[in-house]
């Protein structure tokens, strides 16, 4: 029976996705050489995540090898999830529309924004009207700051 929330490498079950990398994720190096202390629940989730990405530790792979040290590719862990970039909004790291999905999930259709310069004048007015109705206002040009002098 285990009593430690984060077992050692020898105590982890390499067949369990939640424990496969658990021992390696504890006390990850941080600034000034100190290790990051994180709740074991996060570490178990991250271990499972890495397993679902298709990663496996050397010792586990060694156990799959035959007497000649060979492993057939069919024995290797399969990638179960993939990262899907944000399908809407800004294309940067912090857009929460990006997500992890099943590896066989189709990619979403790319959102393309039409060029209003290609619109007729009537379509441009209709677009401007809709934007105005949705609260979009064109900001006024910033004016240079002017110092005021107060003489009493």
C-alpha positions, 0 to 999 in steps of 0.5 A: 500500500502506497502512502506517498502522494508522489511515489518514487520511480521504483514505486510508480506503475509504468503501465498507468498513464497517471504514474508513467511520468509522475516521478519525473515531474516532481520537483521540476527545476525552476529559478535559482535551482529550486524545484517547483512544488505542485499538487500530485493531482496536477502531476498525475494529470500531466503524466497522463497527458504526456502518455496520451501524446504518445510519449513513453519512458526508456525503461518502459520501452526496454520492457517491450523489447525482444531478446535482441533488443528490438521493438516492433512499432506496433508495440509503441504507445499510440498518440491519442491526442493532438494540439489544435491551434485556436480556430478563432481569435488571435493566433497566439499562445494565450488564446483559449480557443486552442485546445487538446483534442482526440488525435483523429479529430478533424481540424476546424474550418479556417475562419476567413475575414472578407476584405471590405474593399471588395464589397460594393458601397451598399455592402460597406454601409451595411457592414458599417451599420452592423458594426455600429449596432454592435457597439463598435466605434472608430476611435478618434485620432489621438491629439498631441498633449498640450501643456497648460500654464497657470499664472495667478 
